[in-house]
Amino acid sequence: MDRSFQNVKVTIGTGAGDATQAIQIPDRAFGSVQFPASMTGTKLLIEGRNAGNDTWGAVLGAETTQLEIPAAANSVVRIPDGAFGCSEIRFKSDATEASERTFDVHVQS
């Protein structure tokens, strides 16, 4: 079985509610995000949307709460499986960042 992967760098700005660029994942099954050395927020919130829809919404887990990834400086953390039901995802910090933050994202089929 052939596997395909995608590596993407995405950035969160400093404004309240700023989100990263969209990461297209329609045929991906799992992935990870590598955090920068510093981050003001304590977690990344995951938003998603499906093909043909312009509206972003919270990606909810089994407990009907928004999926999130705890911040871990210089660490690689798995993206929750529930995010991979979307065509695209993006991340938001739970706090206004002191400066732009860039994350390395790896998604694979």
C-alpha positions as CSV (number, residue, x, y, z in Angstrom):
1,M,0.0,0.0,0.0
2,D,1.4,3.3,-1.0
3,R,1.5,6.1,1.6
4,S,1.7,9.7,0.8
5,F,2.6,12.6,3.1
6,Q,2.7,16.3,3.2
7,N,4.9,18.6,5.2
8,V,3.6,22.2,5.7
9,K,4.8,25.2,7.7
10,V,1.9,27.3,9.1
11,T,2.0,30.5,11.1
12,I,-0.2,32.1,13.7
13,G,-0.2,35.9,13.8
14,T,-0.2,38.1,16.9
15,G,-3.8,39.2,16.7
16,A,-6.5,37.9,19.0
17,G,-8.2,35.0,17.2
18,D,-5.6,34.7,14.4
19,A,-5.5,31.3,12.8
20,T,-2.9,29.5,10.7
21,Q,-3.3,28.9,7.0
22,A,-5.5,26.0,6.0
23,I,-4.0,22.6,5.8
24,Q,-5.7,20.4,3.2
25,I,-6.2,16.8,4.5
26,P,-9.0,15.2,2.5
27,D,-7.1,12.0,1.9
28,R,-4.9,12.0,5.0
29,A,-5.3,9.6,8.0
30,F,-3.0,11.0,10.7
31,G,-0.5,13.7,11.4
32,S,1.6,15.6,13.9
33,V,2.5,19.2,14.7
34,Q,5.9,20.4,15.9
35,F,5.8,23.4,18.2
36,P,8.2,26.3,18.2
37,A,10.5,27.0,21.1
38,S,8.1,29.4,22.7
39,M,4.4,30.0,22.7
40,T,2.2,32.4,24.7
41,G,-0.9,30.1,24.6
42,T,-1.1,26.8,26.3
43,K,-2.9,24.9,23.5
44,L,-3.9,24.9,19.9
45,L,-7.6,24.7,19.1
46,I,-8.5,22.9,15.9
47,E,-11.0,24.3,13.4
48,G,-12.1,22.5,10.2
49,R,-14.3,22.8,7.2
50,N,-15.4,20.5,4.4
51,A,-14.9,20.9,0.6
52,G,-17.2,23.6,-0.9
53,N,-17.9,25.2,2.5
54,D,-16.4,28.7,3.3
55,T,-17.3,28.5,7.0
56,W,-14.8,27.3,9.6
57,G,-16.1,25.6,12.7
58,A,-14.7,24.0,15.9
59,V,-13.8,20.3,15.3
60,L,-15.5,18.4,18.1
61,G,-14.4,15.2,19.8
62,A,-16.5,12.4,21.2
63,E,-17.2,14.5,24.3
64,T,-18.6,17.3,22.1
65,T,-15.8,19.6,23.1
66,Q,-13.4,21.3,20.7
67,L,-10.4,19.2,19.8
68,E,-7.1,20.8,21.0
69,I,-3.4,20.0,21.2
70,P,-1.6,21.0,24.4
71,A,1.4,23.3,23.7
72,A,4.8,21.6,24.2
73,A,7.8,23.7,23.3
74,N,10.1,22.0,20.8
75,S,8.0,18.9,20.8
76,V,6.2,16.9,18.2
77,V,2.6,16.1,19.1
78,R,0.1,13.9,17.3
79,I,-3.0,15.7,15.8
80,P,-6.2,14.1,17.3
81,D,-7.7,11.5,15.0
82,G,-11.1,13.3,15.0
83,A,-9.6,16.2,12.9
84,F,-9.1,13.9,9.9
85,G,-12.9,13.8,9.1
86,C,-12.5,17.3,7.5
87,S,-11.2,18.5,4.1
88,E,-9.2,21.2,5.7
89,I,-8.0,22.1,9.2
90,R,-6.4,25.1,10.8
91,F,-5.1,25.9,14.3
92,K,-5.8,28.8,16.6
93,S,-3.9,29.6,19.9
94,D,-6.0,29.9,23.0
95,A,-4.2,33.2,23.7
96,T,-3.0,36.2,21.8
97,E,0.6,35.4,20.8
98,A,3.5,37.8,21.7
99,S,4.9,37.3,18.2
100,E,4.2,35.2,15.1
101,R,4.6,31.5,15.8
102,T,5.5,29.0,13.0
103,F,4.6,25.3,13.3
104,D,5.8,22.3,11.2
105,V,2.9,20.1,10.3
106,H,3.2,16.6,8.9
107,V,0.2,14.7,7.6
108,Q,0.2,11.2,6.1
109,S,-2.3,8.8,4.5
